[in-house]
Amino acid sequence: MIPLDDRRFLAAVRVGDVCRGTVAAVSRSGMEVTLDGFPARPLGSVGVLDASWRRRFADVAVVGRKVAGEVVAVDLDAGRALLSTAATENPELWAFLKRLRCGEVLTGTVAAIERFGVFVALDEGPGHPIHPGVGFITYPELSWRWFEDVSEVVEVGQRVACEFLQFDTTNGEARLSLRATRPDPFQSFADGVRAGRRLTGRVTKLVPFGFFVEVADGIEGLVHLSELGLPPEAGPMSSVAVEEAVRPGDRLTVYVKDVDRERRRLSLSLRQP
């Protein structure tokens, strides 16, 4: 049970407020802060990733140090105000990112390509204190179509227009989607097919639970092991059975079993309905 005094104090705290206090304790998960105006016990909490975008956690989290952080959440049940000292360390960048709205289209230039995603230097707003760009696109958000190498989609120096998805408060980034600004070919494909439709396509890859067939440009569907239509003498269905039945590059006739628009999944079968 959270003491009544704690709840009363926190009830007056709002998301977006800047609270000041003193670091009371430090752990691997973050630091506890005794907030100014309530010396009884620490009610402020700063996570490791919310401490700073430019400095090491150990340099920020020092017991007895005075800190200021913007309130990102208030949990009355836990008796905690969650703070970001990174916000007050980079007020211009934080304010810019807070103004962005989901679905807004931002323009910029591809600044760097990393194994975990693509950084975009935005045309508007301040730069990032560490990263080459404030905008960031994860690989799945680059294209609706499957690609082997990111260079098939973007390259450093390329101009892009992306949809804003969310403010990543832990990294000080604008999470973006390049594919959201382009038509989804799966939805267009789904408009013209129904269960039982006969299609032809090329086997693209084998997986332990079946194989994928490309039935239209950029549209692949899964033929599950149970839909191979193998004769009884083929024995238990397995990846070996798949390899005996088909090879990448084979052209097959398949039948639509199910179209899942929400998850963008196409289920196929070798069995004629």
URKA-V424547 format. One record per residue. N is the residue number from 1. RES is the residue in one small letter. OMEGA is omega as a letter, one per 40 degrees, with the letter a starting at -180 (NA if undefined). D_FIRST is the distance of its C-alpha to the first C-alpha in Angstrom with 2 decimals. Layout:
BEGIN
n: [N,N]
res: [RES,RES]
omega: [OMEGA,OMEGA]
d_first: [D_FIRST,D_FIRST]
END
This chain:
BEGIN
n: [1,2,3,4,5,6,7,8,9,10,11,12,13,14,15,16,17,18,19,20,21,22,23,24,25,26,27,28,29,30,31,32,33,34,35,36,37,38,39,40,41,42,43,44,45,46,47,48,49,50,51,52,53,54,55,56,57,58,59,60,61,62,63,64,65,66,67,68,69,70,71,72,73,74,75,76,77,78,79,80,81,82,83,84,85,86,87,88,89,90,91,92,93,94,95,96,97,98,99,100,101,102,103,104,105,106,107,108,109,110,111,112,113,114,115,116,117,118,119,120,121,122,123,124,125,126,127,128,129,130,131,132,133,134,135,136,137,138,139,140,141,142,143,144,145,146,147,148,149,150,151,152,153,154,155,156,157,158,159,160,161,162,163,164,165,166,167,168,169,170,171,172,173,174,175,176,177,178,179,180,181,182,183,184,185,186,187,188,189,190,191,192,193,194,195,196,197,198,199,200,201,202,203,204,205,206,207,208,209,210,211,212,213,214,215,216,217,218,219,220,221,222,223,224,225,226,227,228,229,230,231,232,233,234,235,236,237,238,239,240,241,242,243,244,245,246,247,248,249,250,251,252,253,254,255,256,257,258,259,260,261,262,263,264,265,266,267,268,269,270,271,272,273]
res: [m,i,p,l,d,d,r,r,f,l,a,a,v,r,v,g,d,v,c,r,g,t,v,a,a,v,s,r,s,g,m,e,v,t,l,d,g,f,p,a,r,p,l,g,s,v,g,v,l,d,a,s,w,r,r,r,f,a,d,v,a,v,v,g,r,k,v,a,g,e,v,v,a,v,d,l,d,a,g,r,a,l,l,s,t,a,a,t,e,n,p,e,l,w,a,f,l,k,r,l,r,c,g,e,v,l,t,g,t,v,a,a,i,e,r,f,g,v,f,v,a,l,d,e,g,p,g,h,p,i,h,p,g,v,g,f,i,t,y,p,e,l,s,w,r,w,f,e,d,v,s,e,v,v,e,v,g,q,r,v,a,c,e,f,l,q,f,d,t,t,n,g,e,a,r,l,s,l,r,a,t,r,p,d,p,f,q,s,f,a,d,g,v,r,a,g,r,r,l,t,g,r,v,t,k,l,v,p,f,g,f,f,v,e,v,a,d,g,i,e,g,l,v,h,l,s,e,l,g,l,p,p,e,a,g,p,m,s,s,v,a,v,e,e,a,v,r,p,g,d,r,l,t,v,y,v,k,d,v,d,r,e,r,r,r,l,s,l,s,l,r,q,p]
omega: [i,i,a,i,i,a,i,a,a,a,i,a,a,i,a,i,i,i,i,a,a,i,a,a,a,i,i,a,i,i,i,a,i,a,i,a,i,a,a,a,a,i,i,i,i,i,a,a,i,a,a,i,a,a,i,a,a,i,a,a,i,a,a,a,i,a,i,a,i,a,i,i,i,a,a,a,i,a,a,i,a,a,i,i,i,a,a,i,a,a,a,i,a,a,i,a,i,a,a,a,a,a,i,a,a,i,i,a,i,a,a,i,a,a,a,i,a,i,i,i,a,i,a,i,a,i,i,a,a,a,a,i,i,i,i,i,i,a,i,a,i,a,i,a,i,i,a,a,a,i,i,a,a,i,i,a,a,i,a,i,a,i,i,a,a,i,i,a,a,a,a,a,i,i,a,i,i,a,a,i,a,a,i,a,a,a,i,i,a,i,a,a,i,i,a,a,i,a,i,a,a,i,a,i,i,i,a,a,i,i,a,i,i,a,i,a,i,a,i,i,a,i,a,i,a,a,a,a,a,i,a,a,i,i,a,i,a,i,i,i,i,a,i,a,a,i,i,a,i,i,a,i,a,a,a,i,a,i,a,a,a,a,i,a,i,i,a,i,i,a,i,a,NA]
d_first: [0.00,3.79,6.33,8.80,11.58,10.42,10.24,13.50,15.18,14.51,15.53,18.91,19.38,21.65,22.97,26.26,25.35,26.45,23.99,25.27,23.83,24.42,23.84,21.62,21.64,23.59,23.32,25.28,22.83,22.83,21.95,19.03,20.05,19.32,20.11,22.72,21.52,18.14,19.13,16.05,14.80,15.76,14.35,17.46,18.34,21.94,23.02,26.31,28.20,26.97,28.15,31.88,34.64,37.35,36.11,34.73,31.02,32.04,33.96,31.07,28.15,29.16,26.83,27.66,29.13,28.63,27.76,27.53,26.05,25.93,22.64,22.93,19.51,16.27,13.10,10.55,8.13,8.77,9.22,12.86,16.31,18.79,22.12,25.71,27.96,30.73,30.73,31.61,34.03,35.92,35.49,38.69,37.97,34.34,35.57,38.33,36.12,33.63,36.61,37.70,37.19,37.14,40.74,42.36,45.42,45.74,48.93,49.63,51.42,50.50,49.95,49.19,48.85,46.55,45.88,42.41,43.54,45.56,44.97,46.35,47.33,46.60,49.26,46.79,44.02,43.74,44.23,41.60,41.24,41.60,42.54,45.98,44.55,41.48,42.04,41.29,42.47,41.39,44.31,43.33,43.33,46.86,48.86,48.80,51.46,51.16,52.69,53.60,53.54,51.75,55.16,56.06,53.61,53.33,54.81,54.14,55.56,55.32,54.24,51.43,49.62,46.14,43.35,40.04,37.17,34.14,33.10,32.18,29.90,29.84,33.64,34.57,36.73,37.82,37.76,41.01,42.97,46.75,47.24,45.41,48.34,50.80,51.52,49.91,52.95,51.03,50.39,54.06,55.08,52.81,54.54,57.77,56.85,55.82,55.25,58.61,60.12,62.52,62.15,63.75,62.16,62.08,59.96,57.91,55.90,55.17,51.72,50.79,49.93,52.93,54.50,54.34,57.16,57.76,59.09,59.22,58.93,55.46,54.36,53.66,52.74,51.77,54.04,51.87,53.50,53.53,55.60,58.36,60.68,62.01,64.49,63.46,65.62,63.42,61.00,57.20,55.81,54.73,55.06,58.52,59.43,58.33,60.52,63.40,63.00,62.60,62.84,61.46,64.01,65.14,65.61,64.39,64.27,60.77,59.20,56.01,53.49,50.47,49.48,45.79,45.69,41.95,41.89,45.51,46.69,50.16,50.88,54.53,56.72,60.21,60.60,62.45,60.57]
END
